[in-house]
Structure formats: structure tokens, C-alpha cells
């Protein structure tokens, strides 16, 4: 069992930055590939970014590429999402998720991830 807890959300003006954190506990953190998803009201949950167990492979949705950066610290059992140049359309509830699945082809799908946090709200004002 893995427990995930997101933090760092808040209200920011367009063009600003926020850094999200996801603290994990339970089984060995380094066994998991980690992902970030988001869900805006009335929309389906969508993939944002993912990172491999060792941190060497990263994946981003086209909508955030060049603006968001995912990272992890296996010594601290943490995964991060640095969000820059935020836009109003980035407003959503952001979730971190964990998977033991290795194939990067599955990283963008919710079903790949077994464990989920409760989410942290990010609101970007125009």
C-alpha cells in the first residue's frame, strides 16, 4: 500500500508560478514511476506529467511542455511539479499517482496508476 499526499496548490495570477509536492509513504518509493494528473470542473481527469523510478525519463502533456517540470527526490520520498507561466486553463485539481508499470506508453493513462492522492487545488486568475 502506498499513501500519497499533495500540497502546494493555491491561487496565483496568470503568468505566475507554483510548486506542487507529493509526499509518499508505504512501500519503497523508488519502486514506483510517478505521475501528475489534473481535473478541471466538468472535465475528465487528464495527464500532466510523469517521471521514471530513477528520474531519468520524464514525460509531459503538450499543453504544459516547456512550462512545467517534474522531479523527484527518492531520498525524501517526494515528487514535485514546478509550474511556471501559468494560464487560467491550468486551473484544476491536481493529483499525484503511483504505478509499478514500466512502459512509458502507459504513463498517460489513468488506469496505469494504482495509487492516488486526494488532490490539491490550483487556481489561476486572469
FIDO-948670 format. One record per atom (N, C-alpha, C): residue number from 1; x, y, z. Coordinates in steps of 0.05 Angstrom, whole numbers. Layout:
(rec NUM; (X; Y; Z))
...
end
This chain:
(rec 1; (17; -24; 0))
(rec 1; (0; 0; 0))
(rec 1; (18; 25; 0))
(rec 2; (10; 45; -16))
(rec 2; (24; 70; -17))
(rec 2; (5; 92; -11))
(rec 3; (12; 110; 6))
(rec 3; (-4; 134; 11))
(rec 3; (9; 158; -1))
(rec 4; (-7; 174; -14))
(rec 4; (3; 198; -28))
(rec 4; (-12; 223; -18))
(rec 5; (3; 244; -14))
(rec 5; (-10; 269; -4))
(rec 5; (3; 293; -19))
(rec 6; (-14; 307; -34))
(rec 6; (-6; 330; -49))
(rec 6; (-7; 355; -32))
(rec 7; (10; 374; -38))
(rec 7; (8; 400; -25))
(rec 7; (20; 421; -44))
(rec 8; (16; 446; -37))
(rec 8; (28; 468; -53))
(rec 8; (9; 483; -71))
(rec 9; (-16; 474; -73))
(rec 9; (-35; 487; -90))
(rec 9; (-42; 515; -79))
(rec 10; (-56; 530; -95))
(rec 10; (-65; 557; -85))
(rec 10; (-75; 574; -108))
(rec 11; (-78; 599; -102))
(rec 11; (-87; 618; -122))
(rec 11; (-64; 635; -132))
(rec 12; (-62; 638; -158))
(rec 12; (-39; 653; -170))
(rec 12; (-50; 667; -194))
(rec 13; (-37; 689; -200))
(rec 13; (-45; 704; -225))
(rec 13; (-32; 691; -249))
(rec 14; (-45; 696; -272))
(rec 14; (-34; 686; -297))
(rec 14; (-5; 696; -301))
(rec 15; (12; 678; -309))
(rec 15; (40; 685; -313))
(rec 15; (57; 678; -288))
(rec 16; (44; 672; -267))
(rec 16; (58; 665; -242))
(rec 16; (67; 636; -241))
(rec 17; (77; 629; -218))
(rec 17; (88; 602; -213))
(rec 17; (78; 590; -188))
(rec 18; (76; 563; -188))
(rec 18; (70; 548; -164))
(rec 18; (86; 522; -164))
(rec 19; (93; 513; -141))
(rec 19; (107; 487; -139))
(rec 19; (90; 468; -123))
(rec 20; (83; 445; -135))
(rec 20; (68; 425; -121))
(rec 20; (87; 403; -111))
(rec 21; (79; 392; -88))
(rec 21; (95; 370; -77))
(rec 21; (76; 346; -72))
(rec 22; (87; 323; -73))
(rec 22; (72; 298; -66))
(rec 22; (90; 281; -48))
(rec 23; (80; 279; -23))
(rec 23; (94; 262; -4))
(rec 23; (83; 234; -5))
(rec 24; (101; 214; -3))
(rec 24; (92; 187; -5))
(rec 24; (101; 171; 20))
(rec 25; (86; 151; 26))
(rec 25; (93; 133; 49))
(rec 25; (83; 105; 42))
(rec 26; (94; 86; 55))
(rec 26; (86; 59; 50))
(rec 26; (109; 43; 38))
(rec 27; (104; 30; 16))
(rec 27; (124; 14; 3))
(rec 27; (146; 31; -9))
(rec 28; (168; 20; -17))
(rec 28; (191; 34; -26))
(rec 28; (185; 52; -49))
(rec 29; (190; 78; -45))
(rec 29; (183; 98; -64))
(rec 29; (197; 94; -91))
(rec 30; (222; 85; -90))
(rec 30; (237; 82; -114))
(rec 30; (228; 60; -132))
(rec 31; (209; 44; -123))
(rec 31; (197; 23; -139))
(rec 31; (176; 33; -159))
(rec 32; (168; 59; -155))
(rec 32; (145; 69; -170))
(rec 32; (153; 91; -190))
(rec 33; (141; 89; -214))
(rec 33; (140; 111; -232))
(rec 33; (118; 129; -221))
(rec 34; (122; 155; -224))
(rec 34; (103; 174; -212))
(rec 34; (91; 192; -234))
(rec 35; (65; 199; -230))
(rec 35; (52; 216; -249))
(rec 35; (37; 239; -235))
(rec 36; (32; 259; -251))
(rec 36; (13; 281; -243))
(rec 36; (-9; 282; -263))
(rec 37; (-33; 285; -253))
(rec 37; (-57; 288; -269))
(rec 37; (-72; 313; -258))
(rec 38; (-91; 322; -274))
(rec 38; (-107; 344; -265))
(rec 38; (-136; 341; -275))
(rec 39; (-154; 354; -260))
(rec 39; (-182; 352; -268))
(rec 39; (-195; 379; -263))
(rec 40; (-205; 391; -284))
(rec 40; (-220; 416; -281))
(rec 40; (-250; 410; -279))
(rec 41; (-265; 428; -267))
(rec 41; (-294; 423; -264))
(rec 41; (-307; 417; -291))
(rec 42; (-322; 395; -292))
(rec 42; (-336; 388; -316))
(rec 42; (-319; 374; -337))
(rec 43; (-294; 370; -331))
(rec 43; (-276; 357; -350))
(rec 43; (-266; 330; -339))
(rec 44; (-256; 314; -357))
(rec 44; (-245; 289; -348))
(rec 44; (-217; 294; -337))
(rec 45; (-208; 275; -320))
(rec 45; (-181; 277; -310))
(rec 45; (-161; 273; -333))
(rec 46; (-141; 290; -334))
(rec 46; (-122; 288; -356))
(rec 46; (-93; 287; -346))
(rec 47; (-77; 274; -362))
(rec 47; (-48; 271; -356))
(rec 47; (-34; 297; -358))
(rec 48; (-15; 301; -339))
(rec 48; (1; 325; -340))
(rec 48; (31; 318; -344))
(rec 49; (41; 300; -327))
(rec 49; (69; 294; -329))
(rec 49; (75; 268; -314))
(rec 50; (97; 255; -320))
(rec 50; (105; 231; -307))
(rec 50; (136; 229; -306))
(rec 51; (145; 214; -287))
(rec 51; (174; 211; -284))
(rec 51; (181; 182; -276))
(rec 52; (203; 172; -286))
(rec 52; (210; 144; -281))
(rec 52; (222; 141; -253))
(rec 53; (226; 116; -245))
(rec 53; (234; 110; -218))
(rec 53; (260; 125; -210))
(rec 54; (279; 125; -228))
(rec 54; (305; 138; -222))
(rec 54; (306; 167; -230))
(rec 55; (285; 176; -243))
(rec 55; (283; 205; -251))
(rec 55; (295; 211; -278))
(rec 56; (305; 191; -292))
(rec 56; (319; 197; -317))
(rec 56; (300; 202; -341))
(rec 57; (276; 191; -339))
(rec 57; (257; 193; -361))
(rec 57; (233; 210; -351))
(rec 58; (226; 230; -367))
(rec 58; (204; 247; -360))
(rec 58; (186; 250; -384))
(rec 59; (160; 254; -378))
(rec 59; (141; 257; -399))
(rec 59; (122; 280; -392))
(rec 60; (114; 295; -412))
(rec 60; (96; 318; -408))
(rec 60; (73; 318; -428))
(rec 61; (50; 328; -419))
(rec 61; (29; 333; -438))
(rec 61; (38; 357; -455))
(rec 62; (28; 358; -480))
(rec 62; (36; 380; -498))
(rec 62; (28; 407; -486))
(rec 63; (6; 407; -471))
(rec 63; (-5; 433; -461))
(rec 63; (13; 445; -439))
(rec 64; (31; 429; -428))
(rec 64; (47; 440; -406))
(rec 64; (77; 439; -413))
(rec 65; (84; 427; -435))
(rec 65; (112; 424; -443))
(rec 65; (125; 452; -445))
(rec 66; (148; 454; -432))
(rec 66; (163; 479; -432))
(rec 66; (156; 497; -410))
(rec 67; (134; 491; -396))
(rec 67; (125; 508; -373))
(rec 67; (127; 493; -347))
(rec 68; (122; 467; -347))
(rec 68; (121; 451; -322))
(rec 68; (146; 433; -322))
(rec 69; (156; 428; -298))
(rec 69; (179; 410; -294))
(rec 69; (173; 390; -272))
(rec 70; (175; 365; -278))
(rec 70; (172; 344; -257))
(rec 70; (199; 336; -247))
(rec 71; (200; 329; -222))
(rec 71; (225; 319; -210))
(rec 71; (218; 302; -186))
(rec 72; (237; 288; -176))
(rec 72; (233; 271; -153))
(rec 72; (258; 270; -136))
(rec 73; (254; 264; -110))
(rec 73; (276; 260; -92))
(rec 73; (271; 234; -78))
(rec 74; (285; 213; -86))
(rec 74; (280; 186; -75))
(rec 74; (289; 184; -46))
(rec 75; (308; 201; -38))
(rec 75; (317; 200; -10))
(rec 75; (295; 211; 8))
(rec 76; (279; 229; -2))
(rec 76; (258; 241; 14))
(rec 76; (230; 231; 8))
(rec 77; (229; 212; -11))
(rec 77; (203; 200; -19))
(rec 77; (183; 222; -29))
(rec 78; (194; 240; -45))
(rec 78; (178; 262; -54))
(rec 78; (179; 264; -85))
(rec 79; (157; 273; -96))
(rec 79; (156; 281; -124))
(rec 79; (145; 309; -126))
(rec 80; (155; 324; -146))
(rec 80; (149; 352; -147))
(rec 80; (139; 359; -175))
(rec 81; (124; 381; -177))
(rec 81; (115; 392; -203))
(rec 81; (118; 422; -201))
(rec 82; (138; 433; -214))
(rec 82; (142; 461; -215))
(rec 82; (127; 472; -239))
(rec 83; (110; 491; -234))
(rec 83; (92; 502; -255))
(rec 83; (98; 531; -259))
(rec 84; (108; 538; -282))
(rec 84; (114; 566; -289))
(rec 84; (96; 576; -312))
(rec 85; (95; 602; -315))
(rec 85; (79; 614; -336))
(rec 85; (51; 603; -336))
(rec 86; (39; 603; -313))
(rec 86; (13; 591; -310))
(rec 86; (-9; 606; -325))
(rec 87; (-28; 592; -335))
(rec 87; (-50; 603; -351))
(rec 87; (-77; 596; -337))
(rec 88; (-97; 612; -342))
(rec 88; (-123; 605; -330))
(rec 88; (-133; 577; -336))
(rec 89; (-126; 567; -359))
(rec 89; (-134; 540; -366))
(rec 89; (-119; 518; -351))
(rec 90; (-99; 526; -335))
(rec 90; (-86; 507; -318))
(rec 90; (-101; 502; -292))
(rec 91; (-122; 518; -287))
(rec 91; (-138; 515; -263))
(rec 91; (-150; 487; -262))
(rec 92; (-145; 474; -240))
(rec 92; (-155; 446; -237))
(rec 92; (-147; 435; -210))
(rec 93; (-158; 412; -204))
(rec 93; (-149; 397; -180))
(rec 93; (-127; 379; -190))
(rec 94; (-104; 381; -178))
(rec 94; (-80; 366; -187))
(rec 94; (-75; 342; -168))
(rec 95; (-71; 319; -181))
(rec 95; (-67; 294; -167))
(rec 95; (-40; 282; -173))
(rec 96; (-27; 270; -153))
(rec 96; (-4; 253; -159))
(rec 96; (-13; 224; -158))
(rec 97; (2; 208; -172))
(rec 97; (-6; 179; -174))
(rec 97; (19; 163; -177))
(rec 98; (17; 137; -169))
(rec 98; (40; 119; -169))
(rec 98; (33; 94; -184))
(rec 99; (53; 84; -199))
(rec 99; (50; 59; -213))
(rec 99; (76; 43; -214))
(rec 100; (73; 17; -213))
(rec 100; (97; 0; -217))
(rec 100; (100; -7; -247))
(rec 101; (81; 1; -263))
(rec 101; (83; -5; -292))
(rec 101; (107; 9; -304))
(rec 102; (122; -5; -320))
(rec 102; (147; 5; -331))
(rec 102; (144; 19; -358))
(rec 103; (125; 10; -373))
(rec 103; (123; 20; -401))
(rec 103; (114; 49; -402))
(rec 104; (130; 66; -415))
(rec 104; (123; 94; -417))
(rec 104; (98; 98; -434))
(rec 105; (92; 79; -451))
(rec 105; (68; 81; -467))
(rec 105; (43; 82; -450))
(rec 106; (44; 72; -425))
(rec 106; (21; 73; -408))
(rec 106; (19; 96; -389))
(rec 107; (40; 112; -388))
(rec 107; (41; 133; -368))
(rec 107; (19; 154; -370))
(rec 108; (9; 158; -393))
(rec 108; (-12; 178; -397))
(rec 108; (-40; 169; -390))
(rec 109; (-43; 144; -382))
(rec 109; (-70; 133; -377))
(rec 109; (-74; 130; -347))
(rec 110; (-98; 138; -338))
(rec 110; (-105; 136; -310))
(rec 110; (-103; 107; -300))
(rec 111; (-112; 88; -317))
(rec 111; (-114; 61; -308))
(rec 111; (-87; 48; -302))
(rec 112; (-66; 61; -311))
(rec 112; (-38; 51; -306))
(rec 112; (-31; 55; -277))
(rec 113; (-43; 74; -263))
(rec 113; (-35; 81; -237))
(rec 113; (-53; 68; -216))
(rec 114; (-40; 56; -196))
(rec 114; (-55; 41; -176))
(rec 114; (-62; 59; -152))
(rec 115; (-44; 78; -145))
(rec 115; (-48; 94; -121))
(rec 115; (-50; 123; -129))
(rec 116; (-68; 136; -114))
(rec 116; (-74; 164; -120))
(rec 116; (-76; 180; -94))
(rec 117; (-68; 206; -96))
(rec 117; (-73; 224; -74))
(rec 117; (-100; 237; -76))
(rec 118; (-106; 254; -57))
(rec 118; (-132; 267; -56))
(rec 118; (-134; 293; -72))
(rec 119; (-111; 303; -80))
(rec 119; (-110; 326; -98))
(rec 119; (-105; 352; -83))
(rec 120; (-95; 371; -98))
(rec 120; (-91; 398; -87))
(rec 120; (-100; 418; -109))
(rec 121; (-115; 438; -101))
(rec 121; (-128; 456; -120))
(rec 121; (-108; 478; -129))
(rec 122; (-108; 482; -155))
(rec 122; (-92; 504; -167))
(rec 122; (-112; 521; -182))
(rec 123; (-112; 547; -175))
(rec 123; (-130; 566; -188))
(rec 123; (-113; 588; -200))
(rec 124; (-116; 593; -225))
(rec 124; (-101; 614; -239))
(rec 124; (-120; 635; -248))
(rec 125; (-117; 659; -238))
(rec 125; (-135; 681; -245))
(rec 125; (-123; 697; -269))
(rec 126; (-142; 707; -285))
(rec 126; (-133; 722; -309))
(rec 126; (-129; 752; -303))
end
